[in-house]
Amino acid sequence: MQAQVVSVRYRIPLTDNQAQKLRRTWPNGDPFYPYEKMERYLEPLLVEDLNWHHYSGNYLYFTVYGDDIEATLADALKVFEARLALLEGKK
């Protein structure tokens, strides 16, 4: 029997400002920045299971799937870097 790695869970440290902005909610309690919004930026990459809730600490957690995990991770990190920079007000 042989096992293969098909997914890996990663985390990215968030600044306090990034974490606060990602966790903002509308007055009705709905998230201002839902997971689906970040998932749209990541399409068509095989990245799922995003998490940045208060109980996860100041981290953004995500899982990378597929046959070329390293390349997918590199592409996902570019997306996260760009999106998180926007949260910080950087371009």
PASEBA-1860 file (N, C-alpha, C; in nm, 3 decimals):
! residues 91
1> MQAQVVSV> 0.085/-0.117/0.000/0.000/0.000/0.000/0.090/0.124/0.000 ~ 0.051/0.222/-0.082/0.129/0.343/-0.092/0.037/0.464/-0.080 ~ 0.077/0.562/-0.001/0.000/0.684/0.016/0.067/0.798/-0.059 ~ -0.014/0.889/-0.108/0.036/1.006/-0.179/-0.017/1.132/-0.112 ~ 0.063/1.236/-0.116/0.019/1.365/-0.066/-0.067/1.430/-0.174 ~ -0.191/1.463/-0.139/-0.281/1.525/-0.235/-0.327/1.663/-0.191 ~ -0.298/1.698/-0.066/-0.330/1.832/-0.017/-0.240/1.865/0.101 ~ -0.216/1.995/0.117/-0.134/2.043/0.228/-0.201/2.167/0.285
9> RYRIPLTD> -0.209/2.177/0.417/-0.268/2.292/0.486/-0.157/2.390/0.520 ~ -0.178/2.517/0.489/-0.080/2.622/0.515/-0.145/2.734/0.596 ~ -0.060/2.821/0.650/-0.110/2.941/0.715/-0.016/3.056/0.685 ~ -0.074/3.174/0.674/0.000/3.298/0.650/-0.026/3.389/0.769 ~ 0.078/3.446/0.828/0.055/3.540/0.938/-0.009/3.668/0.886 ~ -0.106/3.718/0.960/-0.173/3.844/0.927/-0.131/3.950/1.026 ~ -0.122/4.074/0.980/-0.101/4.185/1.072/-0.233/4.206/1.148 ~ -0.228/4.278/1.257/-0.351/4.307/1.331/-0.451/4.381/1.242
17> NQAQKLRR> -0.401/4.473/1.161/-0.487/4.551/1.071/-0.554/4.461/0.968 ~ -0.477/4.372/0.907/-0.534/4.279/0.808/-0.640/4.191/0.872 ~ -0.610/4.136/0.988/-0.705/4.047/1.056/-0.834/4.122/1.089 ~ -0.822/4.244/1.138/-0.941/4.323/1.172/-1.025/4.351/1.049 ~ -0.961/4.386/0.938/-1.036/4.416/0.816/-1.103/4.292/0.759 ~ -1.036/4.178/0.762/-1.096/4.055/0.712/-1.214/4.011/0.797 ~ -1.213/4.045/0.924/-1.318/4.000/1.017/-1.432/4.100/1.033 ~ -1.428/4.211/0.961/-1.536/4.311/0.972/-1.669/4.250/0.929
25> TWPNGDPF> -1.777/4.300/0.988/-1.910/4.253/0.951/-2.001/4.372/0.925 ~ -2.105/4.347/0.849/-2.211/4.445/0.828/-2.295/4.453/0.955 ~ -2.378/4.554/0.969/-2.463/4.563/1.089/-2.550/4.440/1.114 ~ -2.586/4.367/1.007/-2.669/4.247/1.025/-2.587/4.124/1.062 ~ -2.454/4.139/1.073/-2.368/4.029/1.113/-2.302/3.953/0.999 ~ -2.347/3.980/0.876/-2.284/3.915/0.761/-2.141/3.967/0.745 ~ -2.049/3.880/0.702/-1.911/3.925/0.684/-1.900/4.027/0.571 ~ -1.823/4.132/0.594/-1.797/4.232/0.492/-1.707/4.174/0.383
33> YPYEKMER> -1.617/4.084/0.422/-1.523/4.021/0.330/-1.538/3.870/0.344 ~ -1.640/3.812/0.278/-1.665/3.668/0.294/-1.558/3.583/0.226 ~ -1.549/3.460/0.269/-1.452/3.366/0.212/-1.469/3.353/0.061 ~ -1.594/3.356/0.016/-1.622/3.340/-0.127/-1.555/3.450/-0.211 ~ -1.542/3.567/-0.154/-1.479/3.677/-0.226/-1.331/3.644/-0.253 ~ -1.261/3.597/-0.152/-1.121/3.560/-0.170/-1.110/3.439/-0.262 ~ -1.203/3.345/-0.252/-1.200/3.227/-0.338/-1.213/3.266/-0.485 ~ -1.292/3.371/-0.515/-1.304/3.416/-0.653/-1.171/3.467/-0.707
41> YLEPLLVE> -1.093/3.534/-0.623/-0.961/3.582/-0.666/-0.865/3.466/-0.692 ~ -0.887/3.355/-0.625/-0.798/3.240/-0.637/-0.834/3.148/-0.755 ~ -0.951/3.165/-0.813/-0.991/3.078/-0.925/-0.893/3.093/-1.039 ~ -0.856/2.989/-1.106/-0.898/2.849/-1.098/-0.803/2.763/-1.014 ~ -0.726/2.825/-0.926/-0.630/2.750/-0.844/-0.703/2.652/-0.753 ~ -0.639/2.541/-0.724/-0.696/2.439/-0.635/-0.664/2.474/-0.490 ~ -0.730/2.579/-0.442/-0.711/2.627/-0.305/-0.849/2.637/-0.241 ~ -0.863/2.576/-0.123/-0.992/2.572/-0.053/-0.971/2.586/0.097
49> DLNWHHYS> -1.081/2.578/0.169/-1.080/2.575/0.316/-1.016/2.701/0.375 ~ -1.048/2.817/0.321/-0.995/2.942/0.376/-1.054/2.965/0.514 ~ -0.972/3.021/0.602/-1.018/3.051/0.737/-0.936/3.164/0.795 ~ -1.005/3.269/0.842/-0.937/3.377/0.912/-1.023/3.429/1.027 ~ -1.108/3.343/1.080/-1.193/3.381/1.193/-1.111/3.414/1.317 ~ -1.174/3.478/1.411/-1.108/3.520/1.535/-1.044/3.404/1.610 ~ -1.103/3.284/1.603/-1.049/3.170/1.677/-0.925/3.109/1.610 ~ -0.891/3.155/1.489/-0.773/3.101/1.421/-0.648/3.184/1.449
57> GNYLYFTV> -0.660/3.282/1.536/-0.546/3.370/1.562/-0.526/3.464/1.446 ~ -0.414/3.532/1.444/-0.387/3.625/1.334/-0.321/3.552/1.218 ~ -0.393/3.455/1.165/-0.346/3.376/1.051/-0.457/3.358/0.950 ~ -0.418/3.344/0.825/-0.508/3.302/0.719/-0.468/3.159/0.687 ~ -0.559/3.066/0.709/-0.535/2.925/0.682/-0.596/2.888/0.547 ~ -0.533/2.797/0.475/-0.587/2.749/0.349/-0.525/2.615/0.315 ~ -0.593/2.540/0.229/-0.547/2.409/0.185/-0.525/2.412/0.035 ~ -0.411/2.358/-0.008/-0.377/2.349/-0.150/-0.389/2.203/-0.192
65> YGDDIEAT> -0.458/2.181/-0.304/-0.481/2.047/-0.357/-0.413/2.032/-0.492 ~ -0.406/1.908/-0.540/-0.364/1.884/-0.677/-0.232/1.812/-0.691 ~ -0.192/1.798/-0.816/-0.070/1.724/-0.848/0.056/1.810/-0.834 ~ 0.043/1.942/-0.849/0.159/2.030/-0.840/0.136/2.131/-0.728 ~ 0.144/2.082/-0.606/0.114/2.164/-0.488/0.207/2.285/-0.479 ~ 0.336/2.267/-0.508/0.432/2.377/-0.495/0.400/2.492/-0.590 ~ 0.365/2.461/-0.715/0.332/2.567/-0.813/0.201/2.635/-0.775 ~ 0.103/2.557/-0.729/-0.024/2.615/-0.687/-0.003/2.705/-0.566
73> LADALKVF> 0.080/2.661/-0.472/0.110/2.743/-0.355/0.175/2.875/-0.397 ~ 0.270/2.870/-0.488/0.337/2.992/-0.533/0.238/3.089/-0.596 ~ 0.147/3.038/-0.679/0.045/3.123/-0.741/-0.052/3.179/-0.637 ~ -0.091/3.097/-0.541/-0.182/3.142/-0.436/-0.116/3.250/-0.351 ~ 0.011/3.235/-0.320/0.080/3.336/-0.239/0.084/3.470/-0.310 ~ 0.096/3.470/-0.441/0.093/3.596/-0.517/-0.043/3.664/-0.502 ~ -0.150/3.585/-0.510/-0.284/3.640/-0.493/-0.301/3.694/-0.351 ~ -0.262/3.615/-0.251/-0.277/3.659/-0.113/-0.195/3.786/-0.087
81> EARLALLE> -0.074/3.791/-0.138/0.011/3.908/-0.119/-0.055/4.033/-0.176 ~ -0.111/4.022/-0.296/-0.177/4.137/-0.358/-0.302/4.178/-0.281 ~ -0.384/4.081/-0.244/-0.510/4.112/-0.175/-0.485/4.166/-0.034 ~ -0.390/4.107/0.037/-0.361/4.154/0.173/-0.294/4.290/0.171 ~ -0.216/4.319/0.067/-0.157/4.453/0.054/-0.266/4.557/0.035 ~ -0.371/4.524/-0.039/-0.482/4.617/-0.056/-0.551/4.646/0.077 ~ -0.561/4.544/0.162/-0.621/4.565/0.294/-0.537/4.661/0.378 ~ -0.408/4.661/0.355/-0.317/4.749/0.428/-0.311/4.889/0.365
89> GKK> -0.378/4.903/0.250/-0.376/5.030/0.182/-0.255/5.047/0.091 ~ -0.183/4.938/0.063/-0.066/4.942/-0.025/-0.108/4.894/-0.162 ~ -0.035/4.941/-0.263/-0.068/4.898/-0.401/0.040/4.812/-0.457
END
